[in-house]
């Protein structure tokens, strides 16, 4: 009767170049790692992406891992760093959008070119800020992440009909909000 392999044995085999041992390590840690990522970054399409990147990074750097220490903890540390990197990337994108909008508005005002379109962009930002968080998140899934109704229904644990109906209502509310603001604001001189 042979003794069952420990995690350390699997790590040593991977360090010796045995790919099948890494597959076993993946199956041992895959669901827990995905759960960890989901808790830290609840964006459905990024969960698998971050988990995959974690496993790829871990495989490339397996020689640096000390067999006998906690492999799952090492994976979570790698995933955490990848999550932090993704969060910072998202913040940079958001800041760049804000800078672009600010630059656009300054350029418009310096040219003294007022247009309903430029004012509508400002009002859209204001109207978006007033939305409840769930509706903002729904719009992000649709327009930033380009998810389908099916993907969004899974992410929000709702039916596809709910997703489509809610999106329609949110877009209608945003349009009315912008129109009301445009009607009530005087044109700049």
BELZIPE-V699434 format. One record per pair of residues at least 4 apart in sequence whose ideal C-beta (glycine too) atoms are under 6 Angstrom apart, sorted by the first residue. I is the first residue (numbers start at 0). J is the second residue. Records with the same first field share a line. If there is no record, write none. Layout:
I->J ; J
This chain:
4->8 ; 9
6->70
7->66 ; 67
9->20 ; 23 ; 24
10->66
11->66
12->17 ; 20
13->17 ; 20 ; 21 ; 61
14->61 ; 62
21->58
25->29
28->32 ; 71 ; 74
32->50 ; 74
33->46 ; 50
35->75
36->40 ; 46 ; 49 ; 50 ; 78
37->41 ; 46
39->82
40->45 ; 82
43->154
45->49
47->51
49->78 ; 81
52->81
53->74 ; 77 ; 78
56->77
57->74 ; 77
64->73
107->112 ; 117
113->187
115->119
119->177
122->126 ; 177 ; 180
123->177
126->173 ; 176 ; 177
130->134 ; 135
134->169
138->142
139->143
140->144 ; 146 ; 151
146->150 ; 151
148->159 ; 162 ; 163
149->159
151->162
152->157 ; 158 ; 159 ; 162
157->161
160->164
161->165
